[in-house]
Amino acid sequence: LANKRVSVTPLQLDMTDHSLIAELKKWEIET
């Protein structure tokens, strides 16, 4: 369970960061 958590969490964080960065770039382009 611990190993599964360690492998899944970085992936989720990476996806979240990617989404936030994409939204920020989109917002910067629109303004």
ABEGO torsion letter per residue (X at the ends): XAAAAAAAAAAAAAAAAAAAAAAAAAAAAAX
